[in-house]
């Protein structure tokens, strides 16, 4: 599996994330994403969905890549997925904003490279909406984190540390919208706005940091209900416990 997500080896309820309306040939509408956007996920970073992505595969025009990142910012390489959480990617291919298919991703209690991932899907969910229930299925992709798993002609999976791809010039963001500025610390700064636009070039606050990423690549035909070239699907991610 080829990906543009690289590991940074530097030492430095339900959470709902970004939703995407995608065509099989590219990305459509992208809604907002965020890091540490509520007090609960700030205290429980492995519940924090940072971003959700969908884009065509670099290896084949008839495959698509789905990604959910969580837990950023992670300094260094000591992080594991929470075995008590259910990570899900949900797909609406009927246009009614209800999930028709889900990927359910779970992890065992291992730590670091000893942890194992199990991915079931795409499969019809047994319950819709904000509640969650495990789907019983004997078909799954499973194995150690940090490893490409599955089939390069079917469902292929990677789960593990990757560089956080999100870019934000946070210092300048707080200059533009000062009411979001923290009350203490290096970014607390002045209480009045000092800028009207982002810097060019900006300074990427997240460049030194990793995220925990779940990456799934599969044939587009497994996600859409139509063979039309402009067939669309909706995608969003949830984490529940």
N, C-alpha and C positions, 0 to 999 in steps of 0.2 A: 504494500500500500504506500503510495507516495503522498506526502503531505508537506505543507509549508509550516508546520508547527514544530519548533525545535526546542530541545531542553536547554535551559540555562543552568549551568553548573556553578553558579556564583554563590559565595557564602554571604553573602549579604543577609396542628398544622401543616402548610404547603408553601413552598417558595415558587413563584411563577416568574418566568423570564421572558425574553424577547420572543415575539411571534413573527413568522415569515410567511408571506404568500409567494410561492415560487412556481415558475413554469419549469418544465423538464429541460428547457434550453438555457435557463439562467434565472437570476434573482429578480423578483418583483418588488413588492412593498416591504420595507424594513421598518419595524417599530423600535422604540427606545430600548436600550439595555443599560445595565448599571452594575456597579460593584458596591457591596456593603450598603444596600439601599434601605435597610430597616434595622432597628435595634436588635431584633431577634437573630437575624443572619449575621450581624456584626459580632455577636457573642457566640454564634455557631457557624463559623465560616464554611464548613463543609455542606451546609444547607443553602449557601448563597450561589445562585446561578448567575454567572457573569454575562455570558453571551451564548446565543444559539446561531449556528451558521448552516447554510445549505448552498452547495456549489457543484458544478460538474466535475467529475473525476478527471485527474490529469492523465490517466492511463487509458480511458475508453470513453467515447462519446455517449455510450448508452448506460453509463453508470453515474451515480450521484453520491456525494459525500455529505453526511449530516454530522454536526459537531455540537456538543454542549460542554462549556467550560465552567468550572466551579472553584471555589476556595481561594481565588486570588485576592491579595498578593501573597505568594509563598516565596520566602527567601531560602535559597539552598535546595536540598533534595530530600528532606525528611518530611514526607506527607503521605497520607493514605486516605482512601475513600472510607466513608463511614459505613460499617457493615449493618447498621441499624436503619439505614435509609433506603428508600426505593427511588431510584433515578429513572425517569421516563422521558422518552421523546414520543410525541403524539402527532399523528398525521390525519388531517381532514382532507379527503379527496372527493367529498360530495358537495362542498360549498355551503354547508350549514353551520359551520363553526363548532361542530362536534367531532370528536376523534373517531375515525373509522378503523384506524390501525394504531398499534402502540409498539414501541420497543421498551421492554422492562429490563433494567440493568441493576444487578445486585452484586455485592462483594462479600467475601468471607472476612474473618477476623484477623487475617494475616497483616503484617506491617511491611511497608515499603515494597521491595521487589518480591517478597514472599506472599503478597496478597494475590488473590485470584478473583477474576470477574466472570459473571455469567450473564449472557444477553439472550433474551427470548424475543422473537419478533422478526419481521413485522407480523402482528397477529391481532385479531379483533379483540378489544377489551371486554371484560365481563361487567364493567361498571363505567359510567361516563361521568365527566365533570370533576369536581374538586375532591371527591372520594377516590380511594385507590384500593385495588385488590389484586393480588398476584394471579396471573393467568397460569393455569396448569398446562405445561407442555413438555414433552420429552425431547423436542427439537430445540437446541440451544447452541450458541457458540460460547465456549468457556475455556479458560486457561489463565496463565499468570499475567499480571499487569506488566506494562512495558514491552509487550510482545505483539507482533501482528498475528492475529488469530483468524481462523475461518478460511474461506475459499476466495480466491481472486476472481472467480466467476460467479460466486453467490454472495453471501453476506460475509463481510470482512470487518474485523473489530480491532481497535486499539484503545486501551485505557491506561492512563498514566500521566506523569509530569510532562508538560510542554510549556514553552515560553508563552506568556500571556500575549495574544496578538492584538488586544485592544490598545488603542493609542489615546492618551489624554494628556493635555498640557494643563494639569490640575491647578498649578499656581496661577496661570492666567485665567482659568475658569473662575477661580475665586475672586480675581480682580474684576471680572465682568459681572458676576452674580455674588456679591459679597455676603448676602444673607445665608449662603450655604457654607461659608467659611467656618472651620472649627474654632472653638473658643480658646484653645491652647495649642502649643506646638509650633513647629517651624512654618506652617501654612496659615497660622491665625492672622497675621498681618494687620493691615489697616481695616477699619470698619466701613469705609466709603469706597465706591468704585473708582478705579484708576485706569480702566481700559474699556474700549468699546468693541474690540475684536480680538481674535486669537493671534498669537505671534506667528511670524513666518520667517524661518522654520520654527515650529513649536518644539517644546521639550517634553519627551515622552516619560512621564513619571513611572510607568510600569515596565520600562525596558529591562531593569535588572531582575524582574520577578517571573516566577512560574505560576501556572495554574494547573489544576487537575482536569484533564480533558478526556471526554468519551467521544471516540471517532468511529463512525459506522459508514462503510461504503457498500453499496449494493446496486443491482440493476434498477433503473428507473421504473421499469415495468412492474416491479413489486410494490410500488407506492401509489401509482395512479390507477384510476378506474376506467380510463379512456386511452385509446391508442393514438389519439390526435397529437400532432406535433406540438400544439400549444396547450396540452393538458396541464392543469395546475393542481397544486396541493398546498394546504396550510400546514405549518410546522410550529410546534412550541414545546417547551420543556417544563417538567415539574420535578420537584424533589419532595417526598413525603415521608412521614414516619408514623 
